[in-house]
């Protein structure tokens, strides 16, 4: 199945279409281990013209690993393109990715290993919310920035950290957009299903608070195991509450059994966070994916209408891959960091990178705008809702 653009619809048409959708969900990116070869610490110290090294901890193994493979491939394509065009004034950038199997303690262990290397100028793309939260104090201790995470958890943004930068909207931004849309459509009786993990347990209160703030009613909330083994029971509990819409605050393999079960029991649209959007899972759902409402935090990738999307399309064509959100998520996330490295210059250090990132005021990165400053390290609040159309395509 190939995801491709279709004729865009107006916000009014999209709202009507989403109101009529029977169920909605989707699963966010996929990652393949992308460990680049880097210089040793001693070599880096002796050769200031060596590679610029950034480090990453991500779940390359475990049940959630398939949701990361395409994202990691997108990162890789962005990095290959950047280095092919000369890197940072002739210096290549290398990315070292270590496996944490989505275990927070392993994330911290990996981060400590990477931060101990004198050639690492930044961390990038942590994928575990609890692990990223535990790493934040280490950044201050080591004075090394973390730029870009694959978690939009508001918990990570609650307190300003001088060495932490995000590149995309938060999950709270996404929830606000979903609930606001449902209130507008007079479908404000909402059922919540949340992943039975630290991610879901952190996000359930955010959904509750947002519903109160925007005048919606949370009629039921139920946990869902990562495997989705309890999907029928979760759907039965939700169905009893007669929700007019569902919010799916989960991702990974649980999506398929949950959506299929919900299709049978609940005639209501399902709204999903961006992390739930994965082409592989959309394909696995087949016709059951039709009508899913998905929050997206990256621009619509299917039309090459900007410098960024044209470059992305070229990279995907060279790799003989269909354009999708999954690869674009990784491609764009790393592109923001690479722009910061370029602005920091050939002699980049962790402190110079921090200054460069804080200097990116309303910076247009080929069609995607980020806005940072000394007291604002969260560069984007962009969210749009799309709907899965027949054939796995997306309607705006």
Secondary structure, 3 states (H helix, E strand, C coil): CCCCECCCCCHHHHHHHHHHCCCCCCCCCCECCCCCCCCCHHHHHHCCCCCEEEEEEECCCCCCHHHCHHHHHHHHHHHHHHHHCCCECCECEEEEEEECCCCHHHHHHHHHHHHCCCCEEEEEEECCHHHHHHHHHHHHHHCCEEEEECCCCHHHHCCCCCCEEECCCCHHHHHHHHHHHHHHCCCCEEEEEEECCHHHHHHHHHHHHHHHHHCCEEEEEEEECCCCCCHHHHHHHHHHCCCCEEEEECCCCHHHHHHHHHHHHCCCEEEECHHHCCHHHHHHHHHHHCCCEEEECCCCCCCCCCHHHHHHHHHHHHCCCCCCHHHHHHHHHHHHHHHHHHHHCCCCCHHHHHHHHHCCCCEECCCCEECCECCECECCCCCEEEEECHHHCEEC
